[in-house]
Amino acid sequence: MKFKLGDYVRKTKGSAWEGRVVGTYSTRLTPEGYCVESFAHFGSVQIYPGSALELLASASALELMSQ
């Protein structure tokens, strides 16, 4: 998988969406998809294929920074 739970990602094209990976999904059309909880809109989640997202910060790096 391209991203891990807790990674911070953003959508690379079209409408803006940044947030934390909170889940994954898979379909025949989207074999690697992610559920992303928004930074800006509390509780809002969108689903995107992995190809539509880029990493802003890994969950492990964020954990180290918070210590």
Predicted model as a PDB file, atoms N, CA, C, CB and O in Angstrom, pLDDT in the B-factor column:
MODEL        1                                                                  
ATOM      1  N   MET A   1       0.836  -1.179   0.000  1.00 88.00           N  
ATOM      2  CA  MET A   1       0.000   0.000   0.000  1.00 88.00           C  
ATOM      3  C   MET A   1       0.886   1.249   0.000  1.00 88.00           C  
ATOM      4  CB  MET A   1      -0.954  -0.006   1.217  1.00 88.00           C  
ATOM      5  O   MET A   1       1.941   1.287   0.633  1.00 88.00           O  
ATOM      6  N   LYS A   2       0.442   2.227  -0.700  1.00 95.00           N  
ATOM      7  CA  LYS A   2       1.198   3.476  -0.857  1.00 95.00           C  
ATOM      8  C   LYS A   2       1.221   4.293   0.438  1.00 95.00           C  
ATOM      9  CB  LYS A   2       0.597   4.316  -1.990  1.00 95.00           C  
ATOM     10  O   LYS A   2       2.245   4.882   0.784  1.00 95.00           O  
ATOM     11  N   PHE A   3       0.084   4.328   1.156  1.00 97.00           N  
ATOM     12  CA  PHE A   3      -0.023   5.104   2.394  1.00 97.00           C  
ATOM     13  C   PHE A   3      -0.431   4.195   3.544  1.00 97.00           C  
ATOM     14  CB  PHE A   3      -1.040   6.259   2.235  1.00 97.00           C  
ATOM     15  O   PHE A   3      -0.982   3.113   3.342  1.00 97.00           O  
ATOM     16  N   LYS A   4      -0.145   4.664   4.758  1.00 96.00           N  
ATOM     17  CA  LYS A   4      -0.499   3.921   5.971  1.00 96.00           C  
ATOM     18  C   LYS A   4      -1.539   4.707   6.752  1.00 96.00           C  
ATOM     19  CB  LYS A   4       0.755   3.650   6.850  1.00 96.00           C  
ATOM     20  O   LYS A   4      -1.678   5.918   6.580  1.00 96.00           O  
ATOM     21  N   LEU A   5      -2.267   4.006   7.609  1.00 96.00           N  
ATOM     22  CA  LEU A   5      -3.218   4.680   8.487  1.00 96.00           C  
ATOM     23  C   LEU A   5      -2.489   5.752   9.288  1.00 96.00           C  
ATOM     24  CB  LEU A   5      -3.918   3.667   9.434  1.00 96.00           C  
ATOM     25  O   LEU A   5      -1.412   5.505   9.831  1.00 96.00           O  
ATOM     26  N   GLY A   6      -3.073   6.930   9.358  1.00 95.00           N  
ATOM     27  CA  GLY A   6      -2.468   8.033  10.099  1.00 95.00           C  
ATOM     28  C   GLY A   6      -1.616   8.966   9.264  1.00 95.00           C  
ATOM     29  O   GLY A   6      -1.292  10.067   9.709  1.00 95.00           O  
ATOM     30  N   ASP A   7      -1.240   8.546   8.051  1.00 97.00           N  
ATOM     31  CA  ASP A   7      -0.469   9.438   7.172  1.00 97.00           C  
ATOM     32  C   ASP A   7      -1.307  10.669   6.823  1.00 97.00           C  
ATOM     33  CB  ASP A   7      -0.025   8.694   5.872  1.00 97.00           C  
ATOM     34  O   ASP A   7      -2.527  10.577   6.688  1.00 97.00           O  
ATOM     35  N   TYR A   8      -0.657  11.798   6.683  1.00 97.00           N  
ATOM     36  CA  TYR A   8      -1.317  13.016   6.222  1.00 97.00           C  
ATOM     37  C   TYR A   8      -1.076  13.150   4.735  1.00 97.00           C  
ATOM     38  CB  TYR A   8      -0.803  14.272   6.987  1.00 97.00           C  
ATOM     39  O   TYR A   8       0.065  13.109   4.275  1.00 97.00           O  
ATOM     40  N   VAL A   9      -2.157  13.309   3.982  1.00 98.00           N  
ATOM     41  CA  VAL A   9      -2.094  13.340   2.526  1.00 98.00           C  
ATOM     42  C   VAL A   9      -2.914  14.507   1.985  1.00 98.00           C  
ATOM     43  CB  VAL A   9      -2.595  12.012   1.934  1.00 98.00           C  
ATOM     44  O   VAL A   9      -3.694  15.129   2.707  1.00 98.00           O  
ATOM     45  N   ARG A  10      -2.720  14.787   0.701  1.00 97.00           N  
ATOM     46  CA  ARG A  10      -3.570  15.771   0.030  1.00 97.00           C  
ATOM     47  C   ARG A  10      -3.846  15.293  -1.384  1.00 97.00           C  
ATOM     48  CB  ARG A  10      -2.907  17.180   0.019  1.00 97.00           C  
ATOM     49  O   ARG A  10      -3.065  14.558  -1.987  1.00 97.00           O  
ATOM     50  N   LYS A  11      -4.979  15.737  -1.887  1.00 97.00           N  
ATOM     51  CA  LYS A  11      -5.373  15.455  -3.255  1.00 97.00           C  
ATOM     52  C   LYS A  11      -4.516  16.312  -4.183  1.00 97.00           C  
ATOM     53  CB  LYS A  11      -6.896  15.727  -3.474  1.00 97.00           C  
ATOM     54  O   LYS A  11      -4.270  17.484  -3.896  1.00 97.00           O  
ATOM     55  N   THR A  12      -4.065  15.737  -5.284  1.00 97.00           N  
ATOM     56  CA  THR A  12      -3.117  16.446  -6.146  1.00 97.00           C  
ATOM     57  C   THR A  12      -3.764  17.269  -7.244  1.00 97.00           C  
ATOM     58  CB  THR A  12      -2.188  15.473  -6.764  1.00 97.00           C  
ATOM     59  O   THR A  12      -3.127  18.183  -7.768  1.00 97.00           O  
ATOM     60  N   LYS A  13      -5.012  16.979  -7.615  1.00 95.00           N  
ATOM     61  CA  LYS A  13      -5.662  17.695  -8.714  1.00 95.00           C  
ATOM     62  C   LYS A  13      -7.110  17.985  -8.355  1.00 95.00           C  
ATOM     63  CB  LYS A  13      -5.584  16.880 -10.026  1.00 95.00           C  
ATOM     64  O   LYS A  13      -7.688  17.342  -7.478  1.00 95.00           O  
ATOM     65  N   GLY A  14      -7.685  18.960  -9.041  1.00 93.00           N  
ATOM     66  CA  GLY A  14      -9.095  19.271  -8.831  1.00 93.00           C  
ATOM     67  C   GLY A  14      -9.324  19.967  -7.505  1.00 93.00           C  
ATOM     68  O   GLY A  14      -8.482  20.734  -7.039  1.00 93.00           O  
ATOM     69  N   SER A  15     -10.468  19.694  -6.903  1.00 90.00           N  
ATOM     70  CA  SER A  15     -10.810  20.337  -5.631  1.00 90.00           C  
ATOM     71  C   SER A  15      -9.804  19.951  -4.552  1.00 90.00           C  
ATOM     72  CB  SER A  15     -12.239  19.951  -5.191  1.00 90.00           C  
ATOM     73  O   SER A  15      -9.270  18.842  -4.549  1.00 90.00           O  
ATOM     74  N   ALA A  16      -9.556  20.887  -3.636  1.00 92.00           N  
ATOM     75  CA  ALA A  16      -8.565  20.669  -2.576  1.00 92.00           C  
ATOM     76  C   ALA A  16      -9.132  19.765  -1.485  1.00 92.00           C  
ATOM     77  CB  ALA A  16      -8.114  22.014  -1.969  1.00 92.00           C  
ATOM     78  O   ALA A  16     -10.299  19.886  -1.114  1.00 92.00           O  
ATOM     79  N   TRP A  17      -8.301  18.861  -0.977  1.00 94.00           N  
ATOM     80  CA  TRP A  17      -8.672  18.018   0.154  1.00 94.00           C  
ATOM     81  C   TRP A  17      -7.393  17.563   0.818  1.00 94.00           C  
ATOM     82  CB  TRP A  17      -9.548  16.798  -0.289  1.00 94.00           C  
ATOM     83  O   TRP A  17      -6.561  16.907   0.191  1.00 94.00           O  
ATOM     84  N   GLU A  18      -7.232  17.906   2.083  1.00 96.00           N  
ATOM     85  CA  GLU A  18      -6.087  17.454   2.873  1.00 96.00           C  
ATOM     86  C   GLU A  18      -6.613  16.801   4.126  1.00 96.00           C  
ATOM     87  CB  GLU A  18      -5.123  18.628   3.219  1.00 96.00           C  
ATOM     88  O   GLU A  18      -7.622  17.226   4.689  1.00 96.00           O  
ATOM     89  N   GLY A  19      -5.922  15.762   4.558  1.00 96.00           N  
ATOM     90  CA  GLY A  19      -6.360  15.117   5.775  1.00 96.00           C  
ATOM     91  C   GLY A  19      -5.539  13.895   6.125  1.00 96.00           C  
ATOM     92  O   GLY A  19      -4.451  13.664   5.597  1.00 96.00           O  
ATOM     93  N   ARG A  20      -6.100  13.127   7.030  1.00 96.00           N  
ATOM     94  CA  ARG A  20      -5.434  11.954   7.591  1.00 96.00           C  
ATOM     95  C   ARG A  20      -6.082  10.700   7.033  1.00 96.00           C  
ATOM     96  CB  ARG A  20      -5.499  11.961   9.141  1.00 96.00           C  
ATOM     97  O   ARG A  20      -7.307  10.605   6.966  1.00 96.00           O  
ATOM     98  N   VAL A  21      -5.257   9.734   6.630  1.00 98.00           N  
ATOM     99  CA  VAL A  21      -5.767   8.448   6.147  1.00 98.00           C  
ATOM    100  C   VAL A  21      -6.365   7.697   7.331  1.00 98.00           C  
ATOM    101  CB  VAL A  21      -4.635   7.604   5.457  1.00 98.00           C  
ATOM    102  O   VAL A  21      -5.682   7.412   8.314  1.00 98.00           O  
ATOM    103  N   VAL A  22      -7.669   7.380   7.217  1.00 97.00           N  
ATOM    104  CA  VAL A  22      -8.362   6.684   8.306  1.00 97.00           C  
ATOM    105  C   VAL A  22      -8.861   5.307   7.898  1.00 97.00           C  
ATOM    106  CB  VAL A  22      -9.525   7.515   8.791  1.00 97.00           C  
ATOM    107  O   VAL A  22      -9.408   4.572   8.719  1.00 97.00           O  
ATOM    108  N   GLY A  23      -8.672   4.959   6.634  1.00 98.00           N  
ATOM    109  CA  GLY A  23      -9.108   3.641   6.178  1.00 98.00           C  
ATOM    110  C   GLY A  23      -8.698   3.396   4.742  1.00 98.00           C  
ATOM    111  O   GLY A  23      -8.173   4.278   4.063  1.00 98.00           O  
ATOM    112  N   THR A  24      -8.946   2.189   4.301  1.00 98.00           N  
ATOM    113  CA  THR A  24      -8.635   1.804   2.925  1.00 98.00           C  
ATOM    114  C   THR A  24      -9.842   1.085   2.333  1.00 98.00           C  
ATOM    115  CB  THR A  24      -7.362   0.899   2.864  1.00 98.00           C  
ATOM    116  O   THR A  24     -10.731   0.637   3.057  1.00 98.00           O  
ATOM    117  N   TYR A  25      -9.860   0.982   1.020  1.00 98.00           N  
ATOM    118  CA  TYR A  25     -10.884   0.206   0.325  1.00 98.00           C  
ATOM    119  C   TYR A  25     -10.312  -0.307  -0.977  1.00 98.00           C  
ATOM    120  CB  TYR A  25     -12.155   1.052   0.069  1.00 98.00           C  
ATOM    121  O   TYR A  25      -9.263   0.143  -1.439  1.00 98.00           O  
ATOM    122  N   SER A  26     -11.015  -1.254  -1.558  1.00 97.00           N  
ATOM    123  CA  SER A  26     -10.586  -1.831  -2.820  1.00 97.00           C  
ATOM    124  C   SER A  26     -11.817  -2.229  -3.621  1.00 97.00           C  
ATOM    125  CB  SER A  26      -9.652  -3.050  -2.590  1.00 97.00           C  
ATOM    126  O   SER A  26     -12.741  -2.847  -3.090  1.00 97.00           O  
ATOM    127  N   THR A  27     -11.825  -1.871  -4.902  1.00 97.00           N  
ATOM    128  CA  THR A  27     -12.868  -2.297  -5.828  1.00 97.00           C  
ATOM    129  C   THR A  27     -12.198  -2.774  -7.103  1.00 97.00           C  
ATOM    130  CB  THR A  27     -13.882  -1.144  -6.121  1.00 97.00           C  
ATOM    131  O   THR A  27     -10.979  -2.676  -7.246  1.00 97.00           O  
ATOM    132  N   ARG A  28     -12.991  -3.288  -8.025  1.00 97.00           N  
ATOM    133  CA  ARG A  28     -12.397  -3.702  -9.302  1.00 97.00           C  
ATOM    134  C   ARG A  28     -11.803  -2.513 -10.046  1.00 97.00           C  
ATOM    135  CB  ARG A  28     -13.446  -4.396 -10.180  1.00 97.00           C  
ATOM    136  O   ARG A  28     -10.767  -2.646 -10.697  1.00 97.00           O  
ATOM    137  N   LEU A  29     -12.449  -1.349  -9.957  1.00 96.00           N  
ATOM    138  CA  LEU A  29     -11.938  -0.156 -10.650  1.00 96.00           C  
ATOM    139  C   LEU A  29     -10.843   0.566  -9.870  1.00 96.00           C  
ATOM    140  CB  LEU A  29     -13.073   0.807 -10.919  1.00 96.00           C  
ATOM    141  O   LEU A  29      -9.986   1.227 -10.457  1.00 96.00           O  
ATOM    142  N   THR A  30     -10.875   0.436  -8.545  1.00 97.00           N  
ATOM    143  CA  THR A  30      -9.884   1.110  -7.687  1.00 97.00           C  
ATOM    144  C   THR A  30      -9.279   0.074  -6.747  1.00 97.00           C  
ATOM    145  CB  THR A  30     -10.536   2.292  -6.873  1.00 97.00           C  
ATOM    146  O   THR A  30      -9.756  -0.097  -5.625  1.00 97.00           O  
ATOM    147  N   PRO A  31      -8.239  -0.614  -7.191  1.00 96.00           N  
ATOM    148  CA  PRO A  31      -7.662  -1.665  -6.352  1.00 96.00           C  
ATOM    149  C   PRO A  31      -6.978  -1.134  -5.083  1.00 96.00           C  
ATOM    150  CB  PRO A  31      -6.667  -2.458  -7.158  1.00 96.00           C  
ATOM    151  O   PRO A  31      -6.817  -1.874  -4.113  1.00 96.00           O  
ATOM    152  N   GLU A  32      -6.575   0.148  -5.087  1.00 98.00           N  
ATOM    153  CA  GLU A  32      -5.940   0.744  -3.908  1.00 98.00           C  
ATOM    154  C   GLU A  32      -6.565   2.110  -3.640  1.00 98.00           C  
ATOM    155  CB  GLU A  32      -4.395   0.873  -4.106  1.00 98.00           C  
ATOM    156  O   GLU A  32      -6.200   3.110  -4.257  1.00 98.00           O  
ATOM    157  N   GLY A  33      -7.507   2.128  -2.715  1.00 98.00           N  
ATOM    158  CA  GLY A  33      -8.194   3.366  -2.393  1.00 98.00           C  
ATOM    159  C   GLY A  33      -8.054   3.711  -0.921  1.00 98.00           C  
ATOM    160  O   GLY A  33      -7.804   2.842  -0.086  1.00 98.00           O  
ATOM    161  N   TYR A  34      -8.219   5.001  -0.614  1.00 98.00           N  
ATOM    162  CA  TYR A  34      -8.030   5.488   0.755  1.00 98.00           C  
ATOM    163  C   TYR A  34      -9.200   6.356   1.202  1.00 98.00           C  
ATOM    164  CB  TYR A  34      -6.725   6.278   0.863  1.00 98.00           C  
ATOM    165  O   TYR A  34      -9.784   7.094   0.408  1.00 98.00           O  
ATOM    166  N   CYS A  35      -9.526   6.255   2.468  1.00 98.00           N  
ATOM    167  CA  CYS A  35     -10.525   7.109   3.116  1.00 98.00           C  
ATOM    168  C   CYS A  35      -9.736   8.186   3.851  1.00 98.00           C  
ATOM    169  CB  CYS A  35     -11.478   6.285   4.106  1.00 98.00           C  
ATOM    170  O   CYS A  35      -8.884   7.881   4.686  1.00 98.00           O  
ATOM    171  N   VAL A  36     -10.025   9.452   3.535  1.00 98.00           N  
ATOM    172  CA  VAL A  36      -9.251  10.573   4.072  1.00 98.00           C  
ATOM    173  C   VAL A  36     -10.176  11.498   4.865  1.00 98.00           C  
ATOM    174  CB  VAL A  36      -8.539  11.356   2.926  1.00 98.00           C  
ATOM    175  O   VAL A  36     -11.124  12.060   4.317  1.00 98.00           O  
ATOM    176  N   GLU A  37      -9.889  11.649   6.159  1.00 97.00           N  
ATOM    177  CA  GLU A  37     -10.656  12.551   7.013  1.00 97.00           C  
ATOM    178  C   GLU A  37     -10.076  13.957   6.890  1.00 97.00           C  
ATOM    179  CB  GLU A  37     -10.641  12.070   8.497  1.00 97.00           C  
ATOM    180  O   GLU A  37      -8.871  14.152   7.049  1.00 97.00           O  
ATOM    181  N   SER A  38     -10.925  14.923   6.610  1.00 97.00           N  
ATOM    182  CA  SER A  38     -10.507  16.299   6.339  1.00 97.00           C  
ATOM    183  C   SER A  38      -9.890  16.987   7.548  1.00 97.00           C  
ATOM    184  CB  SER A  38     -11.681  17.101   5.859  1.00 97.00           C  
ATOM    185  O   SER A  38     -10.319  16.778   8.682  1.00 97.00           O  
ATOM    186  N   PHE A  39      -8.866  17.818   7.289  1.00 92.00           N  
ATOM    187  CA  PHE A  39      -8.325  18.715   8.313  1.00 92.00           C  
ATOM    188  C   PHE A  39      -9.300  19.854   8.571  1.00 92.00           C  
ATOM    189  CB  PHE A  39      -6.946  19.271   7.886  1.00 92.00           C  
ATOM    190  O   PHE A  39      -9.509  20.257   9.715  1.00 92.00           O  
ATOM    191  N   ALA A  40      -9.892  20.369   7.502  1.00 93.00           N  
ATOM    192  CA  ALA A  40     -10.689  21.594   7.571  1.00 93.00           C  
ATOM    193  C   ALA A  40     -12.139  21.371   7.972  1.00 93.00           C  
ATOM    194  CB  ALA A  40     -10.654  22.282   6.254  1.00 93.00           C  
ATOM    195  O   ALA A  40     -12.758  22.261   8.556  1.00 93.00           O  
ATOM    196  N   HIS A  41     -12.690  20.210   7.674  1.00 93.00           N  
ATOM    197  CA  HIS A  41     -14.106  19.946   7.928  1.00 93.00           C  
ATOM    198  C   HIS A  41     -14.232  18.758   8.869  1.00 93.00           C  
ATOM    199  CB  HIS A  41     -14.873  19.679   6.602  1.00 93.00           C  
ATOM    200  O   HIS A  41     -14.258  17.611   8.423  1.00 93.00           O  
ATOM    201  N   PHE A  42     -14.308  19.024  10.155  1.00 88.00           N  
ATOM    202  CA  PHE A  42     -14.311  17.995  11.191  1.00 88.00           C  
ATOM    203  C   PHE A  42     -15.325  16.895  10.885  1.00 88.00           C  
ATOM    204  CB  PHE A  42     -14.611  18.618  12.552  1.00 88.00           C  
ATOM    205  O   PHE A  42     -16.505  17.164  10.657  1.00 88.00           O  
ATOM    206  N   GLY A  43     -14.846  15.666  10.883  1.00 91.00           N  
ATOM    207  CA  GLY A  43     -15.700  14.509  10.679  1.00 91.00           C  
ATOM    208  C   GLY A  43     -16.012  14.164   9.240  1.00 91.00           C  
ATOM    209  O   GLY A  43     -16.615  13.122   8.982  1.00 91.00           O  
ATOM    210  N   SER A  44     -15.620  15.008   8.289  1.00 97.00           N  
ATOM    211  CA  SER A  44     -15.890  14.742   6.872  1.00 97.00           C  
ATOM    212  C   SER A  44     -14.832  13.805   6.304  1.00 97.00           C  
ATOM    213  CB  SER A  44     -15.929  16.061   6.063  1.00 97.00           C  
ATOM    214  O   SER A  44     -13.634  13.996   6.516  1.00 97.00           O  
ATOM    215  N   VAL A  45     -15.292  12.797   5.584  1.00 98.00           N  
ATOM    216  CA  VAL A  45     -14.392  11.809   4.980  1.00 98.00           C  
ATOM    217  C   VAL A  45     -14.718  11.689   3.498  1.00 98.00           C  
ATOM    218  CB  VAL A  45     -14.515  10.420   5.689  1.00 98.00           C  
ATOM    219  O   VAL A  45     -15.886  11.640   3.112  1.00 98.00           O  
ATOM    220  N   GLN A  46     -13.684  11.642   2.675  1.00 97.00           N  
ATOM    221  CA  GLN A  46     -13.820  11.401   1.242  1.00 97.00           C  
ATOM    222  C   GLN A  46     -12.970  10.178   0.892  1.00 97.00           C  
ATOM    223  CB  GLN A  46     -13.385  12.663   0.400  1.00 97.00           C  
ATOM    224  O   GLN A  46     -12.003   9.862   1.586  1.00 97.00           O  
ATOM    225  N   ILE A  47     -13.339   9.506  -0.181  1.00 97.00           N  
ATOM    226  CA  ILE A  47     -12.539   8.372  -0.648  1.00 97.00           C  
ATOM    227  C   ILE A  47     -11.872   8.735  -1.970  1.00 97.00           C  
ATOM    228  CB  ILE A  47     -13.418   7.096  -0.809  1.00 97.00           C  
ATOM    229  O   ILE A  47     -12.467   9.378  -2.835  1.00 97.00           O  
ATOM    230  N   TYR A  48     -10.620   8.304  -2.100  1.00 98.00           N  
ATOM    231  CA  TYR A  48      -9.832   8.604  -3.293  1.00 98.00           C  
ATOM    232  C   TYR A  48      -8.944   7.423  -3.647  1.00 98.00           C  
ATOM    233  CB  TYR A  48      -8.982   9.869  -3.081  1.00 98.00           C  
ATOM    234  O   TYR A  48      -8.506   6.686  -2.765  1.00 98.00           O  
ATOM    235  N   PRO A  49      -8.675   7.240  -4.942  1.00 98.00           N  
ATOM    236  CA  PRO A  49      -7.671   6.246  -5.326  1.00 98.00           C  
ATOM    237  C   PRO A  49      -6.288   6.745  -4.912  1.00 98.00           C  
ATOM    238  CB  PRO A  49      -7.720   5.965  -6.861  1.00 98.00           C  
ATOM    239  O   PRO A  49      -6.049   7.951  -4.837  1.00 98.00           O  
ATOM    240  N   GLY A  50      -5.394   5.819  -4.648  1.00 97.00           N  
ATOM    241  CA  GLY A  50      -4.037   6.185  -4.257  1.00 97.00           C  
ATOM    242  C   GLY A  50      -3.351   7.092  -5.250  1.00 97.00           C  
ATOM    243  O   GLY A  50      -2.539   7.930  -4.859  1.00 97.00           O  
ATOM    244  N   SER A  51      -3.658   6.944  -6.530  1.00 97.00           N  
ATOM    245  CA  SER A  51      -3.022   7.762  -7.566  1.00 97.00           C  
ATOM    246  C   SER A  51      -3.418   9.231  -7.487  1.00 97.00           C  
ATOM    247  CB  SER A  51      -3.370   7.223  -8.929  1.00 97.00           C  
ATOM    248  O   SER A  51      -2.751  10.074  -8.086  1.00 97.00           O  
ATOM    249  N   ALA A  52      -4.491   9.560  -6.760  1.00 98.00           N  
ATOM    250  CA  ALA A  52      -4.963  10.943  -6.655  1.00 98.00           C  
ATOM    251  C   ALA A  52      -4.389  11.667  -5.443  1.00 98.00           C  
ATOM    252  CB  ALA A  52      -6.473  10.969  -6.588  1.00 98.00           C  
ATOM    253  O   ALA A  52      -4.692  12.839  -5.219  1.00 98.00           O  
ATOM    254  N   LEU A  53      -3.561  10.975  -4.661  1.00 98.00           N  
ATOM    255  CA  LEU A  53      -3.066  11.539  -3.404  1.00 98.00           C  
ATOM    256  C   LEU A  53      -1.553  11.614  -3.367  1.00 98.00           C  
ATOM    257  CB  LEU A  53      -3.559  10.721  -2.234  1.00 98.00           C  
ATOM    258  O   LEU A  53      -0.856  10.852  -4.038  1.00 98.00           O  
ATOM    259  N   GLU A  54      -1.054  12.564  -2.557  1.00 98.00           N  
ATOM    260  CA  GLU A  54       0.384  12.633  -2.291  1.00 98.00           C  
ATOM    261  C   GLU A  54       0.590  12.768  -0.788  1.00 98.00           C  
ATOM    262  CB  GLU A  54       1.051  13.826  -3.057  1.00 98.00           C  
ATOM    263  O   GLU A  54      -0.258  13.306  -0.075  1.00 98.00           O  
ATOM    264  N   LEU A  55       1.721  12.273  -0.324  1.00 97.00           N  
ATOM    265  CA  LEU A  55       2.049  12.284   1.095  1.00 97.00           C  
ATOM    266  C   LEU A  55       2.515  13.668   1.537  1.00 97.00           C  
ATOM    267  CB  LEU A  55       3.125  11.241   1.400  1.00 97.00           C  
ATOM    268  O   LEU A  55       3.379  14.274   0.902  1.00 97.00           O  
ATOM    269  N   LEU A  56       1.938  14.162   2.630  1.00 96.00           N  
ATOM    270  CA  LEU A  56       2.417  15.398   3.260  1.00 96.00           C  
ATOM    271  C   LEU A  56       3.336  15.069   4.428  1.00 96.00           C  
ATOM    272  CB  LEU A  56       1.230  16.267   3.741  1.00 96.00           C  
ATOM    273  O   LEU A  56       4.378  15.703   4.597  1.00 96.00           O  
ATOM    274  N   ALA A  57       2.958  14.087   5.228  1.00 94.00           N  
ATOM    275  CA  ALA A  57       3.785  13.650   6.363  1.00 94.00           C  
ATOM    276  C   ALA A  57       3.361  12.244   6.759  1.00 94.00           C  
ATOM    277  CB  ALA A  57       3.654  14.633   7.579  1.00 94.00           C  
ATOM    278  O   ALA A  57       2.171  11.936   6.817  1.00 94.00           O  
ATOM    279  N   SER A  58       4.338  11.403   7.029  1.00 94.00           N  
ATOM    280  CA  SER A  58       4.026  10.035   7.432  1.00 94.00           C  
ATOM    281  C   SER A  58       3.582  10.004   8.884  1.00 94.00           C  
ATOM    282  CB  SER A  58       5.240   9.115   7.223  1.00 94.00           C  
ATOM    283  O   SER A  58       3.969  10.856   9.685  1.00 94.00           O  
ATOM    284  N   ALA A  59       2.775   9.023   9.210  1.00 89.00           N  
ATOM    285  CA  ALA A  59       2.299   8.869  10.586  1.00 89.00           C  
ATOM    286  C   ALA A  59       3.468   8.680  11.535  1.00 89.00           C  
ATOM    287  CB  ALA A  59       1.331   7.681  10.698  1.00 89.00           C  
ATOM    288  O   ALA A  59       3.442   9.219  12.641  1.00 89.00           O  
ATOM    289  N   SER A  60       4.497   7.933  11.142  1.00 84.00           N  
ATOM    290  CA  SER A  60       5.637   7.703  12.015  1.00 84.00           C  
ATOM    291  C   SER A  60       6.426   8.988  12.261  1.00 84.00           C  
ATOM    292  CB  SER A  60       6.545   6.640  11.418  1.00 84.00           C  
ATOM    293  O   SER A  60       6.891   9.213  13.378  1.00 84.00           O  
ATOM    294  N   ALA A  61       6.586   9.829  11.251  1.00 79.00           N  
ATOM    295  CA  ALA A  61       7.294  11.095  11.429  1.00 79.00           C  
ATOM    296  C   ALA A  61       6.508  12.029  12.348  1.00 79.00           C  
ATOM    297  CB  ALA A  61       7.540  11.770  10.068  1.00 79.00           C  
ATOM    298  O   ALA A  61       7.088  12.719  13.186  1.00 79.00           O  
ATOM    299  N   LEU A  62       5.185  12.045  12.184  1.00 72.00           N  
ATOM    300  CA  LEU A  62       4.355  12.884  13.047  1.00 72.00           C  
ATOM    301  C   LEU A  62       4.409  12.422  14.491  1.00 72.00           C  
ATOM    302  CB  LEU A  62       2.916  12.885  12.558  1.00 72.00           C  
ATOM    303  O   LEU A  62       4.395  13.240  15.412  1.00 72.00           O  
ATOM    304  N   GLU A  63       4.470  11.119  14.691  1.00 71.00           N  
ATOM    305  CA  GLU A  63       4.571  10.583  16.051  1.00 71.00           C  
ATOM    306  C   GLU A  63       5.880  11.018  16.718  1.00 71.00           C  
ATOM    307  CB  GLU A  63       4.475   9.045  16.028  1.00 71.00           C  
ATOM    308  O   GLU A  63       5.892  11.386  17.893  1.00 71.00           O  
ATOM    309  N   LEU A  64       6.967  10.973  15.967  1.00 68.00           N  
ATOM    310  CA  LEU A  64       8.269  11.409  16.496  1.00 68.00           C  
ATOM    311  C   LEU A  64       8.257  12.877  16.840  1.00 68.00           C  
ATOM    312  CB  LEU A  64       9.381  11.127  15.494  1.00 68.00           C  
ATOM    313  O   LEU A  64       8.831  13.278  17.852  1.00 68.00           O  
ATOM    314  N   MET A  65       7.605  13.700  16.007  1.00 70.00           N  
ATOM    315  CA  MET A  65       7.554  15.133  16.247  1.00 70.00           C  
ATOM    316  C   MET A  65       6.738  15.488  17.492  1.00 70.00           C  
ATOM    317  CB  MET A  65       6.976  15.833  15.038  1.00 70.00           C  
ATOM    318  O   MET A  65       6.990  16.507  18.136  1.00 70.00           O  
ATOM    319  N   SER A  66       5.766  14.649  17.825  1.00 70.00           N  
ATOM    320  CA  SER A  66       4.895  14.964  18.973  1.00 70.00           C  
ATOM    321  C   SER A  66       5.495  14.520  20.302  1.00 70.00           C  
ATOM    322  CB  SER A  66       3.536  14.307  18.791  1.00 70.00           C  
ATOM    323  O   SER A  66       4.925  14.814  21.353  1.00 70.00           O  
ATOM    324  N   GLN A  67       6.619  13.828  20.287  1.00 66.00           N  
ATOM    325  CA  GLN A  67       7.234  13.353  21.537  1.00 66.00           C  
ATOM    326  C   GLN A  67       8.051  14.420  22.193  1.00 66.00           C  
ATOM    327  CB  GLN A  67       8.101  12.147  21.284  1.00 66.00           C  
ATOM    328  O   GLN A  67       8.635  14.187  23.251  1.00 66.00           O  
TER     329      GLN A  67                                                      
ENDMDL                                                                          
END                                                                             
